[in-house]
Amino acid sequence: MIQLTSADTLTNAINKARTVKPRVRINHFGSYTVTNKQTGATYTVSCTKREGKRFALCSCKAGERGNACYHVAAAVAAHMQLAAERAALNF
Ligand SMILES: [Zn+2]
């Protein structure tokens, strides 16, 4: 479980995501499947909010150890876009 405290938490992971350019598929709001197109490796990322804090969980080895991986960075980008779209529709 990775707590997303600030954008800095994900800086390195975001840079890696920009290089790898993984594919992100939305399973449902808060659940994403991230695929590395080069290797075909697929991981599941969950984004949750608890008591006002944001958390992300990735099924890869780094994510299980609590490290911010590029799968989380890619999924969080999709999650934030989806959240913004939902917020825009619910005013
Ligand atoms: Zn990961």
PDB file of the backbone (N, CA, C, O) and the ligand in Angstrom, with CONECT records:
HET     ZN  A 101       1
ATOM      1  N   MET A   1       0.844  -1.198   0.000  1.00  0.00           N
ATOM      2  CA  MET A   1       0.000   0.000   0.000  1.00  0.00           C
ATOM      3  C   MET A   1       0.877   1.245   0.000  1.00  0.00           C
ATOM      4  O   MET A   1       1.780   1.376   0.826  1.00  0.00           O
ATOM      5  N   ILE A   2       0.616   2.134  -0.904  1.00  0.00           N
ATOM      6  CA  ILE A   2       1.392   3.362  -1.039  1.00  0.00           C
ATOM      7  C   ILE A   2       0.485   4.532  -0.693  1.00  0.00           C
ATOM      8  O   ILE A   2      -0.577   4.695  -1.294  1.00  0.00           O
ATOM      9  N   GLN A   3       0.892   5.338   0.263  1.00  0.00           N
ATOM     10  CA  GLN A   3       0.099   6.523   0.550  1.00  0.00           C
ATOM     11  C   GLN A   3       0.555   7.651  -0.369  1.00  0.00           C
ATOM     12  O   GLN A   3       1.743   7.960  -0.466  1.00  0.00           O
ATOM     13  N   LEU A   4      -0.419   8.254  -1.039  1.00  0.00           N
ATOM     14  CA  LEU A   4      -0.118   9.336  -1.970  1.00  0.00           C
ATOM     15  C   LEU A   4      -0.263  10.658  -1.221  1.00  0.00           C
ATOM     16  O   LEU A   4      -1.352  11.221  -1.117  1.00  0.00           O
ATOM     17  N   THR A   5       0.864  11.132  -0.707  1.00  0.00           N
ATOM     18  CA  THR A   5       0.821  12.347   0.102  1.00  0.00           C
ATOM     19  C   THR A   5       0.946  13.589  -0.768  1.00  0.00           C
ATOM     20  O   THR A   5       0.228  14.569  -0.570  1.00  0.00           O
ATOM     21  N   SER A   6       1.849  13.546  -1.720  1.00  0.00           N
ATOM     22  CA  SER A   6       2.026  14.697  -2.607  1.00  0.00           C
ATOM     23  C   SER A   6       2.494  14.201  -3.970  1.00  0.00           C
ATOM     24  O   SER A   6       2.789  13.020  -4.152  1.00  0.00           O
ATOM     25  N   ALA A   7       2.553  15.104  -4.899  1.00  0.00           N
ATOM     26  CA  ALA A   7       2.992  14.729  -6.248  1.00  0.00           C
ATOM     27  C   ALA A   7       4.433  14.219  -6.216  1.00  0.00           C
ATOM     28  O   ALA A   7       4.827  13.407  -7.053  1.00  0.00           O
ATOM     29  N   ASP A   8       5.225  14.702  -5.236  1.00  0.00           N
ATOM     30  CA  ASP A   8       6.627  14.279  -5.129  1.00  0.00           C
ATOM     31  C   ASP A   8       6.768  12.771  -4.937  1.00  0.00           C
ATOM     32  O   ASP A   8       7.736  12.163  -5.393  1.00  0.00           O
ATOM     33  N   THR A   9       5.779  12.174  -4.249  1.00  0.00           N
ATOM     34  CA  THR A   9       5.813  10.734  -3.991  1.00  0.00           C
ATOM     35  C   THR A   9       5.969   9.967  -5.298  1.00  0.00           C
ATOM     36  O   THR A   9       6.598   8.910  -5.344  1.00  0.00           O
ATOM     37  N   LEU A  10       5.389  10.514  -6.354  1.00  0.00           N
ATOM     38  CA  LEU A  10       5.324   9.771  -7.615  1.00  0.00           C
ATOM     39  C   LEU A  10       6.258  10.305  -8.700  1.00  0.00           C
ATOM     40  O   LEU A  10       6.231   9.819  -9.831  1.00  0.00           O
ATOM     41  N   THR A  11       7.094  11.312  -8.364  1.00  0.00           N
ATOM     42  CA  THR A  11       7.905  11.958  -9.413  1.00  0.00           C
ATOM     43  C   THR A  11       8.704  10.949 -10.235  1.00  0.00           C
ATOM     44  O   THR A  11       8.642  10.945 -11.464  1.00  0.00           O
ATOM     45  N   ASN A  12       9.467  10.084  -9.528  1.00  0.00           N
ATOM     46  CA  ASN A  12      10.295   9.111 -10.248  1.00  0.00           C
ATOM     47  C   ASN A  12       9.439   8.122 -11.033  1.00  0.00           C
ATOM     48  O   ASN A  12       9.753   7.754 -12.165  1.00  0.00           O
ATOM     49  N   ALA A  13       8.344   7.702 -10.392  1.00  0.00           N
ATOM     50  CA  ALA A  13       7.447   6.741 -11.043  1.00  0.00           C
ATOM     51  C   ALA A  13       6.794   7.353 -12.287  1.00  0.00           C
ATOM     52  O   ALA A  13       6.605   6.675 -13.297  1.00  0.00           O
ATOM     53  N   ILE A  14       6.454   8.637 -12.199  1.00  0.00           N
ATOM     54  CA  ILE A  14       5.848   9.319 -13.352  1.00  0.00           C
ATOM     55  C   ILE A  14       6.848   9.388 -14.495  1.00  0.00           C
ATOM     56  O   ILE A  14       6.492   9.168 -15.653  1.00  0.00           O
ATOM     57  N   ASN A  15       8.108   9.696 -14.167  1.00  0.00           N
ATOM     58  CA  ASN A  15       9.137   9.751 -15.212  1.00  0.00           C
ATOM     59  C   ASN A  15       9.304   8.394 -15.886  1.00  0.00           C
ATOM     60  O   ASN A  15       9.460   8.306 -17.104  1.00  0.00           O
ATOM     61  N   LYS A  16       9.268   7.332 -15.069  1.00  0.00           N
ATOM     62  CA  LYS A  16       9.404   5.988 -15.638  1.00  0.00           C
ATOM     63  C   LYS A  16       8.181   5.677 -16.512  1.00  0.00           C
ATOM     64  O   LYS A  16       8.319   5.092 -17.587  1.00  0.00           O
ATOM     65  N   ALA A  17       6.992   6.066 -16.053  1.00  0.00           N
ATOM     66  CA  ALA A  17       5.770   5.810 -16.827  1.00  0.00           C
ATOM     67  C   ALA A  17       5.842   6.530 -18.177  1.00  0.00           C
ATOM     68  O   ALA A  17       5.361   6.011 -19.185  1.00  0.00           O
ATOM     69  N   ARG A  18       6.441   7.722 -18.196  1.00  0.00           N
ATOM     70  CA  ARG A  18       6.573   8.461 -19.457  1.00  0.00           C
ATOM     71  C   ARG A  18       7.477   7.724 -20.424  1.00  0.00           C
ATOM     72  O   ARG A  18       7.276   7.791 -21.636  1.00  0.00           O
ATOM     73  N   THR A  19       8.473   7.021 -19.898  1.00  0.00           N
ATOM     74  CA  THR A  19       9.399   6.270 -20.748  1.00  0.00           C
ATOM     75  C   THR A  19       8.758   4.976 -21.228  1.00  0.00           C
ATOM     76  O   THR A  19       8.814   4.643 -22.411  1.00  0.00           O
ATOM     77  N   VAL A  20       8.143   4.247 -20.287  1.00  0.00           N
ATOM     78  CA  VAL A  20       7.586   2.921 -20.599  1.00  0.00           C
ATOM     79  C   VAL A  20       6.282   3.032 -21.388  1.00  0.00           C
ATOM     80  O   VAL A  20       5.983   2.190 -22.235  1.00  0.00           O
ATOM     81  N   LYS A  21       5.498   4.103 -21.092  1.00  0.00           N
ATOM     82  CA  LYS A  21       4.183   4.301 -21.717  1.00  0.00           C
ATOM     83  C   LYS A  21       3.300   3.050 -21.617  1.00  0.00           C
ATOM     84  O   LYS A  21       2.907   2.481 -22.636  1.00  0.00           O
ATOM     85  N   PRO A  22       2.996   2.630 -20.398  1.00  0.00           N
ATOM     86  CA  PRO A  22       2.142   1.443 -20.246  1.00  0.00           C
ATOM     87  C   PRO A  22       0.706   1.736 -20.673  1.00  0.00           C
ATOM     88  O   PRO A  22       0.282   2.891 -20.721  1.00  0.00           O
ATOM     89  N   ARG A  23      -0.022   0.688 -20.978  1.00  0.00           N
ATOM     90  CA  ARG A  23      -1.431   0.833 -21.335  1.00  0.00           C
ATOM     91  C   ARG A  23      -2.259   0.702 -20.054  1.00  0.00           C
ATOM     92  O   ARG A  23      -2.033  -0.211 -19.261  1.00  0.00           O
ATOM     93  N   VAL A  24      -3.204   1.602 -19.855  1.00  0.00           N
ATOM     94  CA  VAL A  24      -4.048   1.558 -18.659  1.00  0.00           C
ATOM     95  C   VAL A  24      -5.474   1.250 -19.086  1.00  0.00           C
ATOM     96  O   VAL A  24      -6.051   1.963 -19.906  1.00  0.00           O
ATOM     97  N   ARG A  25      -6.038   0.189 -18.527  1.00  0.00           N
ATOM     98  CA  ARG A  25      -7.432  -0.147 -18.798  1.00  0.00           C
ATOM     99  C   ARG A  25      -8.228   0.073 -17.522  1.00  0.00           C
ATOM    100  O   ARG A  25      -7.815  -0.348 -16.442  1.00  0.00           O
ATOM    101  N   ILE A  26      -9.364   0.731 -17.652  1.00  0.00           N
ATOM    102  CA  ILE A  26     -10.203   0.983 -16.485  1.00  0.00           C
ATOM    103  C   ILE A  26     -11.110  -0.222 -16.266  1.00  0.00           C
ATOM    104  O   ILE A  26     -11.927  -0.551 -17.126  1.00  0.00           O
ATOM    105  N   ASN A  27     -10.968  -0.881 -15.114  1.00  0.00           N
ATOM    106  CA  ASN A  27     -11.885  -1.978 -14.770  1.00  0.00           C
ATOM    107  C   ASN A  27     -13.183  -1.375 -14.254  1.00  0.00           C
ATOM    108  O   ASN A  27     -14.273  -1.684 -14.734  1.00  0.00           O
ATOM    109  N   HIS A  28     -13.033  -0.512 -13.266  1.00  0.00           N
ATOM    110  CA  HIS A  28     -14.125   0.329 -12.775  1.00  0.00           C
ATOM    111  C   HIS A  28     -13.466   1.460 -12.026  1.00  0.00           C
ATOM    112  O   HIS A  28     -12.247   1.465 -11.854  1.00  0.00           O
ATOM    113  N   PHE A  29     -14.253   2.420 -11.576  1.00  0.00           N
ATOM    114  CA  PHE A  29     -13.684   3.571 -10.902  1.00  0.00           C
ATOM    115  C   PHE A  29     -12.877   3.105  -9.688  1.00  0.00           C
ATOM    116  O   PHE A  29     -13.435   2.527  -8.756  1.00  0.00           O
ATOM    117  N   GLY A  30     -11.569   3.355  -9.699  1.00  0.00           N
ATOM    118  CA  GLY A  30     -10.718   2.951  -8.578  1.00  0.00           C
ATOM    119  C   GLY A  30      -9.946   1.667  -8.834  1.00  0.00           C
ATOM    120  O   GLY A  30      -9.112   1.280  -8.016  1.00  0.00           O
ATOM    121  N   SER A  31     -10.207   0.995  -9.955  1.00  0.00           N
ATOM    122  CA  SER A  31      -9.487  -0.246 -10.264  1.00  0.00           C
ATOM    123  C   SER A  31      -9.000  -0.225 -11.708  1.00  0.00           C
ATOM    124  O   SER A  31      -9.785  -0.016 -12.633  1.00  0.00           O
ATOM    125  N   TYR A  32      -7.691  -0.446 -11.897  1.00  0.00           N
ATOM    126  CA  TYR A  32      -7.084  -0.291 -13.213  1.00  0.00           C
ATOM    127  C   TYR A  32      -6.147  -1.448 -13.510  1.00  0.00           C
ATOM    128  O   TYR A  32      -5.486  -1.976 -12.617  1.00  0.00           O
ATOM    129  N   THR A  33      -6.101  -1.830 -14.766  1.00  0.00           N
ATOM    130  CA  THR A  33      -5.157  -2.844 -15.206  1.00  0.00           C
ATOM    131  C   THR A  33      -4.083  -2.154 -16.034  1.00  0.00           C
ATOM    132  O   THR A  33      -4.381  -1.510 -17.040  1.00  0.00           O
ATOM    133  N   VAL A  34      -2.834  -2.293 -15.606  1.00  0.00           N
ATOM    134  CA  VAL A  34      -1.724  -1.615 -16.276  1.00  0.00           C
ATOM    135  C   VAL A  34      -0.865  -2.662 -16.973  1.00  0.00           C
ATOM    136  O   VAL A  34      -0.393  -3.606 -16.339  1.00  0.00           O
ATOM    137  N   THR A  35      -0.663  -2.496 -18.277  1.00  0.00           N
ATOM    138  CA  THR A  35       0.096  -3.460 -19.065  1.00  0.00           C
ATOM    139  C   THR A  35       1.343  -2.811 -19.644  1.00  0.00           C
ATOM    140  O   THR A  35       1.277  -1.757 -20.277  1.00  0.00           O
ATOM    141  N   ASN A  36       2.482  -3.456 -19.417  1.00  0.00           N
ATOM    142  CA  ASN A  36       3.713  -3.042 -20.078  1.00  0.00           C
ATOM    143  C   ASN A  36       3.680  -3.640 -21.490  1.00  0.00           C
ATOM    144  O   ASN A  36       3.751  -4.857 -21.661  1.00  0.00           O
ATOM    145  N   LYS A  37       3.571  -2.766 -22.496  1.00  0.00           N
ATOM    146  CA  LYS A  37       3.377  -3.239 -23.867  1.00  0.00           C
ATOM    147  C   LYS A  37       4.592  -3.990 -24.395  1.00  0.00           C
ATOM    148  O   LYS A  37       4.463  -4.841 -25.276  1.00  0.00           O
ATOM    149  N   GLN A  38       5.793  -3.674 -23.853  1.00  0.00           N
ATOM    150  CA  GLN A  38       7.014  -4.347 -24.303  1.00  0.00           C
ATOM    151  C   GLN A  38       7.091  -5.780 -23.787  1.00  0.00           C
ATOM    152  O   GLN A  38       7.405  -6.702 -24.540  1.00  0.00           O
ATOM    153  N   THR A  39       6.803  -5.961 -22.496  1.00  0.00           N
ATOM    154  CA  THR A  39       6.958  -7.286 -21.887  1.00  0.00           C
ATOM    155  C   THR A  39       5.650  -8.053 -21.791  1.00  0.00           C
ATOM    156  O   THR A  39       5.654  -9.273 -21.629  1.00  0.00           O
ATOM    157  N   GLY A  40       4.522  -7.338 -21.890  1.00  0.00           N
ATOM    158  CA  GLY A  40       3.228  -7.996 -21.750  1.00  0.00           C
ATOM    159  C   GLY A  40       2.826  -8.197 -20.299  1.00  0.00           C
ATOM    160  O   GLY A  40       1.758  -8.744 -20.023  1.00  0.00           O
ATOM    161  N   ALA A  41       3.682  -7.754 -19.353  1.00  0.00           N
ATOM    162  CA  ALA A  41       3.373  -7.905 -17.930  1.00  0.00           C
ATOM    163  C   ALA A  41       2.177  -7.034 -17.564  1.00  0.00           C
ATOM    164  O   ALA A  41       2.093  -5.872 -17.962  1.00  0.00           O
ATOM    165  N   THR A  42       1.258  -7.608 -16.804  1.00  0.00           N
ATOM    166  CA  THR A  42       0.025  -6.930 -16.439  1.00  0.00           C
ATOM    167  C   THR A  42      -0.123  -6.897 -14.920  1.00  0.00           C
ATOM    168  O   THR A  42       0.060  -7.912 -14.248  1.00  0.00           O
ATOM    169  N   TYR A  43      -0.451  -5.744 -14.394  1.00  0.00           N
ATOM    170  CA  TYR A  43      -0.644  -5.596 -12.954  1.00  0.00           C
ATOM    171  C   TYR A  43      -1.948  -4.867 -12.687  1.00  0.00           C
ATOM    172  O   TYR A  43      -2.444  -4.116 -13.527  1.00  0.00           O
ATOM    173  N   THR A  44      -2.488  -5.103 -11.512  1.00  0.00           N
ATOM    174  CA  THR A  44      -3.726  -4.440 -11.112  1.00  0.00           C
ATOM    175  C   THR A  44      -3.416  -3.376 -10.069  1.00  0.00           C
ATOM    176  O   THR A  44      -2.723  -3.636  -9.086  1.00  0.00           O
ATOM    177  N   VAL A  45      -3.932  -2.188 -10.293  1.00  0.00           N
ATOM    178  CA  VAL A  45      -3.733  -1.076  -9.360  1.00  0.00           C
ATOM    179  C   VAL A  45      -5.093  -0.645  -8.824  1.00  0.00           C
ATOM    180  O   VAL A  45      -6.037  -0.433  -9.585  1.00  0.00           O
ATOM    181  N   SER A  46      -5.177  -0.521  -7.510  1.00  0.00           N
ATOM    182  CA  SER A  46      -6.396  -0.015  -6.876  1.00  0.00           C
ATOM    183  C   SER A  46      -6.102   1.346  -6.256  1.00  0.00           C
ATOM    184  O   SER A  46      -5.063   1.542  -5.625  1.00  0.00           O
ATOM    185  N   CYS A  47      -7.020   2.271  -6.440  1.00  0.00           N
ATOM    186  CA  CYS A  47      -6.898   3.591  -5.834  1.00  0.00           C
ATOM    187  C   CYS A  47      -8.056   3.748  -4.860  1.00  0.00           C
ATOM    188  O   CYS A  47      -9.216   3.574  -5.231  1.00  0.00           O
ATOM    189  N   THR A  48      -7.736   4.077  -3.610  1.00  0.00           N
ATOM    190  CA  THR A  48      -8.779   4.247  -2.601  1.00  0.00           C
ATOM    191  C   THR A  48      -8.551   5.525  -1.823  1.00  0.00           C
ATOM    192  O   THR A  48      -7.452   6.079  -1.812  1.00  0.00           O
ATOM    193  N   LYS A  49      -9.601   5.981  -1.175  1.00  0.00           N
ATOM    194  CA  LYS A  49      -9.526   7.169  -0.338  1.00  0.00           C
ATOM    195  C   LYS A  49     -10.086   6.777   1.016  1.00  0.00           C
ATOM    196  O   LYS A  49     -11.217   6.302   1.117  1.00  0.00           O
ATOM    197  N   ARG A  50      -9.274   6.981   2.074  1.00  0.00           N
ATOM    198  CA  ARG A  50      -9.711   6.634   3.427  1.00  0.00           C
ATOM    199  C   ARG A  50      -9.423   7.788   4.353  1.00  0.00           C
ATOM    200  O   ARG A  50      -8.276   8.223   4.463  1.00  0.00           O
ATOM    201  N   GLU A  51     -10.427   8.287   5.014  1.00  0.00           N
ATOM    202  CA  GLU A  51     -10.272   9.398   5.952  1.00  0.00           C
ATOM    203  C   GLU A  51      -9.532  10.555   5.313  1.00  0.00           C
ATOM    204  O   GLU A  51      -8.670  11.182   5.929  1.00  0.00           O
ATOM    205  N   GLY A  52      -9.882  10.827   4.066  1.00  0.00           N
ATOM    206  CA  GLY A  52      -9.290  11.958   3.367  1.00  0.00           C
ATOM    207  C   GLY A  52      -7.903  11.700   2.807  1.00  0.00           C
ATOM    208  O   GLY A  52      -7.338  12.563   2.134  1.00  0.00           O
ATOM    209  N   LYS A  53      -7.336  10.504   3.080  1.00  0.00           N
ATOM    210  CA  LYS A  53      -6.003  10.182   2.552  1.00  0.00           C
ATOM    211  C   LYS A  53      -6.153   9.274   1.349  1.00  0.00           C
ATOM    212  O   LYS A  53      -7.030   8.411   1.301  1.00  0.00           O
ATOM    213  N   ARG A  54      -5.270   9.489   0.370  1.00  0.00           N
ATOM    214  CA  ARG A  54      -5.326   8.682  -0.837  1.00  0.00           C
ATOM    215  C   ARG A  54      -4.288   7.572  -0.772  1.00  0.00           C
ATOM    216  O   ARG A  54      -3.144   7.777  -0.366  1.00  0.00           O
ATOM    217  N   PHE A  55      -4.727   6.393  -1.186  1.00  0.00           N
ATOM    218  CA  PHE A  55      -3.827   5.251  -1.199  1.00  0.00           C
ATOM    219  C   PHE A  55      -3.895   4.551  -2.545  1.00  0.00           C
ATOM    220  O   PHE A  55      -4.921   4.572  -3.224  1.00  0.00           O
ATOM    221  N   ALA A  56      -2.794   3.937  -2.914  1.00  0.00           N
ATOM    222  CA  ALA A  56      -2.776   3.123  -4.117  1.00  0.00           C
ATOM    223  C   ALA A  56      -2.125   1.788  -3.777  1.00  0.00           C
ATOM    224  O   ALA A  56      -1.225   1.707  -2.941  1.00  0.00           O
ATOM    225  N   LEU A  57      -2.602   0.755  -4.442  1.00  0.00           N
ATOM    226  CA  LEU A  57      -2.070  -0.584  -4.203  1.00  0.00           C
ATOM    227  C   LEU A  57      -1.813  -1.215  -5.563  1.00  0.00           C
ATOM    228  O   LEU A  57      -2.696  -1.250  -6.420  1.00  0.00           O
ATOM    229  N   CYS A  58      -0.592  -1.715  -5.752  1.00  0.00           N
ATOM    230  CA  CYS A  58      -0.257  -2.363  -7.027  1.00  0.00           C
ATOM    231  C   CYS A  58       0.120  -3.802  -6.747  1.00  0.00           C
ATOM    232  O   CYS A  58       0.685  -4.110  -5.697  1.00  0.00           O
ATOM    233  N   SER A  59      -0.191  -4.683  -7.683  1.00  0.00           N
ATOM    234  CA  SER A  59       0.061  -6.111  -7.496  1.00  0.00           C
ATOM    235  C   SER A  59       1.492  -6.503  -7.870  1.00  0.00           C
ATOM    236  O   SER A  59       1.851  -7.674  -7.742  1.00  0.00           O
ATOM    237  N   CYS A  60       2.327  -5.550  -8.332  1.00  0.00           N
ATOM    238  CA  CYS A  60       3.715  -5.912  -8.679  1.00  0.00           C
ATOM    239  C   CYS A  60       4.561  -6.011  -7.414  1.00  0.00           C
ATOM    240  O   CYS A  60       4.116  -5.630  -6.331  1.00  0.00           O
ATOM    241  N   LYS A  61       5.793  -6.529  -7.557  1.00  0.00           N
ATOM    242  CA  LYS A  61       6.658  -6.760  -6.394  1.00  0.00           C
ATOM    243  C   LYS A  61       6.989  -5.458  -5.672  1.00  0.00           C
ATOM    244  O   LYS A  61       6.949  -5.400  -4.443  1.00  0.00           O
ATOM    245  N   ALA A  62       7.313  -4.421  -6.427  1.00  0.00           N
ATOM    246  CA  ALA A  62       7.649  -3.129  -5.816  1.00  0.00           C
ATOM    247  C   ALA A  62       6.446  -2.572  -5.070  1.00  0.00           C
ATOM    248  O   ALA A  62       6.573  -2.056  -3.960  1.00  0.00           O
ATOM    249  N   GLY A  63       5.286  -2.683  -5.690  1.00  0.00           N
ATOM    250  CA  GLY A  63       4.066  -2.177  -5.078  1.00  0.00           C
ATOM    251  C   GLY A  63       3.719  -2.913  -3.802  1.00  0.00           C
ATOM    252  O   GLY A  63       3.246  -2.307  -2.840  1.00  0.00           O
ATOM    253  N   GLU A  64       3.953  -4.235  -3.787  1.00  0.00           N
ATOM    254  CA  GLU A  64       3.662  -5.018  -2.586  1.00  0.00           C
ATOM    255  C   GLU A  64       4.563  -4.604  -1.435  1.00  0.00           C
ATOM    256  O   GLU A  64       4.189  -4.723  -0.268  1.00  0.00           O
ATOM    257  N   ARG A  65       5.770  -4.109  -1.775  1.00  0.00           N
ATOM    258  CA  ARG A  65       6.698  -3.642  -0.737  1.00  0.00           C
ATOM    259  C   ARG A  65       6.406  -2.200  -0.339  1.00  0.00           C
ATOM    260  O   ARG A  65       7.074  -1.647   0.535  1.00  0.00           O
ATOM    261  N   GLY A  66       5.407  -1.589  -0.980  1.00  0.00           N
ATOM    262  CA  GLY A  66       5.047  -0.221  -0.615  1.00  0.00           C
ATOM    263  C   GLY A  66       5.806   0.836  -1.387  1.00  0.00           C
ATOM    264  O   GLY A  66       5.767   2.015  -1.033  1.00  0.00           O
ATOM    265  N   ASN A  67       6.504   0.423  -2.451  1.00  0.00           N
ATOM    266  CA  ASN A  67       7.224   1.398  -3.275  1.00  0.00           C
ATOM    267  C   ASN A  67       6.316   1.940  -4.371  1.00  0.00           C
ATOM    268  O   ASN A  67       5.489   1.216  -4.925  1.00  0.00           O
ATOM    269  N   ALA A  68       6.484   3.224  -4.674  1.00  0.00           N
ATOM    270  CA  ALA A  68       5.699   3.838  -5.747  1.00  0.00           C
ATOM    271  C   ALA A  68       6.267   3.360  -7.081  1.00  0.00           C
ATOM    272  O   ALA A  68       7.387   3.722  -7.442  1.00  0.00           O
ATOM    273  N   CYS A  69       5.512   2.558  -7.806  1.00  0.00           N
ATOM    274  CA  CYS A  69       5.970   2.032  -9.088  1.00  0.00           C
ATOM    275  C   CYS A  69       5.290   2.813 -10.214  1.00  0.00           C
ATOM    276  O   CYS A  69       4.354   3.578  -9.979  1.00  0.00           O
ATOM    277  N   TYR A  70       5.771   2.609 -11.422  1.00  0.00           N
ATOM    278  CA  TYR A  70       5.204   3.377 -12.541  1.00  0.00           C
ATOM    279  C   TYR A  70       3.783   2.932 -12.890  1.00  0.00           C
ATOM    280  O   TYR A  70       3.028   3.673 -13.520  1.00  0.00           O
ATOM    281  N   HIS A  71       3.425   1.703 -12.470  1.00  0.00           N
ATOM    282  CA  HIS A  71       2.032   1.258 -12.691  1.00  0.00           C
ATOM    283  C   HIS A  71       1.085   2.165 -11.916  1.00  0.00           C
ATOM    284  O   HIS A  71       0.044   2.587 -12.421  1.00  0.00           O
ATOM    285  N   VAL A  72       1.476   2.457 -10.662  1.00  0.00           N
ATOM    286  CA  VAL A  72       0.649   3.341  -9.830  1.00  0.00           C
ATOM    287  C   VAL A  72       0.590   4.732 -10.457  1.00  0.00           C
ATOM    288  O   VAL A  72      -0.477   5.342 -10.524  1.00  0.00           O
ATOM    289  N   ALA A  73       1.738   5.231 -10.915  1.00  0.00           N
ATOM    290  CA  ALA A  73       1.766   6.563 -11.529  1.00  0.00           C
ATOM    291  C   ALA A  73       0.820   6.630 -12.724  1.00  0.00           C
ATOM    292  O   ALA A  73       0.074   7.598 -12.879  1.00  0.00           O
ATOM    293  N   ALA A  74       0.853   5.599 -13.568  1.00  0.00           N
ATOM    294  CA  ALA A  74      -0.002   5.574 -14.763  1.00  0.00           C
ATOM    295  C   ALA A  74      -1.469   5.453 -14.372  1.00  0.00           C
ATOM    296  O   ALA A  74      -2.326   6.117 -14.956  1.00  0.00           O
ATOM    297  N   ALA A  75      -1.764   4.605 -13.382  1.00  0.00           N
ATOM    298  CA  ALA A  75      -3.150   4.398 -12.968  1.00  0.00           C
ATOM    299  C   ALA A  75      -3.704   5.642 -12.268  1.00  0.00           C
ATOM    300  O   ALA A  75      -4.864   6.007 -12.460  1.00  0.00           O
ATOM    301  N   VAL A  76      -2.862   6.290 -11.454  1.00  0.00           N
ATOM    302  CA  VAL A  76      -3.321   7.491 -10.743  1.00  0.00           C
ATOM    303  C   VAL A  76      -3.663   8.599 -11.740  1.00  0.00           C
ATOM    304  O   VAL A  76      -4.622   9.344 -11.540  1.00  0.00           O
ATOM    305  N   ALA A  77      -2.883   8.704 -12.804  1.00  0.00           N
ATOM    306  CA  ALA A  77      -3.174   9.714 -13.835  1.00  0.00           C
ATOM    307  C   ALA A  77      -4.554   9.456 -14.445  1.00  0.00           C
ATOM    308  O   ALA A  77      -5.339  10.386 -14.631  1.00  0.00           O
ATOM    309  N   ALA A  78      -4.840   8.197 -14.751  1.00  0.00           N
ATOM    310  CA  ALA A  78      -6.150   7.837 -15.316  1.00  0.00           C
ATOM    311  C   ALA A  78      -7.247   8.049 -14.281  1.00  0.00           C
ATOM    312  O   ALA A  78      -8.340   8.512 -14.607  1.00  0.00           O
ATOM    313  N   HIS A  79      -6.943   7.702 -13.019  1.00  0.00           N
ATOM    314  CA  HIS A  79      -7.919   7.833 -11.936  1.00  0.00           C
ATOM    315  C   HIS A  79      -8.300   9.303 -11.728  1.00  0.00           C
ATOM    316  O   HIS A  79      -9.475   9.624 -11.554  1.00  0.00           O
ATOM    317  N   MET A  80      -7.302  10.189 -11.747  1.00  0.00           N
ATOM    318  CA  MET A  80      -7.570  11.607 -11.513  1.00  0.00           C
ATOM    319  C   MET A  80      -8.383  12.202 -12.658  1.00  0.00           C
ATOM    320  O   MET A  80      -9.250  13.049 -12.443  1.00  0.00           O
ATOM    321  N   GLN A  81      -8.093  11.750 -13.870  1.00  0.00           N
ATOM    322  CA  GLN A  81      -8.854  12.230 -15.027  1.00  0.00           C
ATOM    323  C   GLN A  81     -10.310  11.766 -14.919  1.00  0.00           C
ATOM    324  O   GLN A  81     -11.239  12.529 -15.185  1.00  0.00           O
ATOM    325  N   LEU A  82     -10.490  10.508 -14.527  1.00  0.00           N
ATOM    326  CA  LEU A  82     -11.831   9.947 -14.367  1.00  0.00           C
ATOM    327  C   LEU A  82     -12.579  10.671 -13.241  1.00  0.00           C
ATOM    328  O   LEU A  82     -13.762  10.986 -13.376  1.00  0.00           O
ATOM    329  N   ALA A  83     -11.879  10.932 -12.132  1.00  0.00           N
ATOM    330  CA  ALA A  83     -12.498  11.627 -10.995  1.00  0.00           C
ATOM    331  C   ALA A  83     -12.928  13.032 -11.406  1.00  0.00           C
ATOM    332  O   ALA A  83     -13.995  13.500 -11.010  1.00  0.00           O
ATOM    333  N   ALA A  84     -12.102  13.696 -12.196  1.00  0.00           N
ATOM    334  CA  ALA A  84     -12.429  15.050 -12.647  1.00  0.00           C
ATOM    335  C   ALA A  84     -13.645  15.028 -13.561  1.00  0.00           C
ATOM    336  O   ALA A  84     -14.499  15.912 -13.494  1.00  0.00           O
ATOM    337  N   GLU A  85     -13.718  14.001 -14.426  1.00  0.00           N
ATOM    338  CA  GLU A  85     -14.863  13.880 -15.330  1.00  0.00           C
ATOM    339  C   GLU A  85     -16.135  13.598 -14.533  1.00  0.00           C
ATOM    340  O   GLU A  85     -17.193  14.152 -14.832  1.00  0.00           O
ATOM    341  N   ARG A  86     -16.031  12.740 -13.522  1.00  0.00           N
ATOM    342  CA  ARG A  86     -17.187  12.437 -12.680  1.00  0.00           C
ATOM    343  C   ARG A  86     -17.642  13.675 -11.925  1.00  0.00           C
ATOM    344  O   ARG A  86     -18.838  13.946 -11.825  1.00  0.00           O
ATOM    345  N   ALA A  87     -16.674  14.431 -11.390  1.00  0.00           N
ATOM    346  CA  ALA A  87     -16.996  15.652 -10.640  1.00  0.00           C
ATOM    347  C   ALA A  87     -17.691  16.655 -11.557  1.00  0.00           C
ATOM    348  O   ALA A  87     -18.622  17.343 -11.138  1.00  0.00           O
ATOM    349  N   ALA A  88     -17.241  16.735 -12.797  1.00  0.00           N
ATOM    350  CA  ALA A  88     -17.813  17.684 -13.745  1.00  0.00           C
ATOM    351  C   ALA A  88     -19.253  17.327 -14.080  1.00  0.00           C
ATOM    352  O   ALA A  88     -20.069  18.200 -14.373  1.00  0.00           O
ATOM    353  N   LEU A  89     -19.560  16.022 -14.033  1.00  0.00           N
ATOM    354  CA  LEU A  89     -20.919  15.566 -14.362  1.00  0.00           C
ATOM    355  C   LEU A  89     -21.863  15.638 -13.176  1.00  0.00           C
ATOM    356  O   LEU A  89     -23.079  15.527 -13.337  1.00  0.00           O
ATOM    357  N   ASN A  90     -21.303  15.824 -11.972  1.00  0.00           N
ATOM    358  CA  ASN A  90     -22.124  15.768 -10.762  1.00  0.00           C
ATOM    359  C   ASN A  90     -22.320  17.119 -10.083  1.00  0.00           C
ATOM    360  O   ASN A  90     -22.602  17.167  -8.886  1.00  0.00           O
ATOM    361  N   PHE A  91     -22.177  18.208 -10.816  1.00  0.00           N
ATOM    362  CA  PHE A  91     -22.344  19.506 -10.142  1.00  0.00           C
ATOM    363  C   PHE A  91     -23.826  19.837 -10.009  1.00  0.00           C
ATOM    364  O   PHE A  91     -24.179  20.886  -9.470  1.00  0.00           O
TER     365      PHE A  91
HETATM  366 ZN    ZN A 101       3.426  -1.768  -9.811  1.00  0.00          ZN2+
END
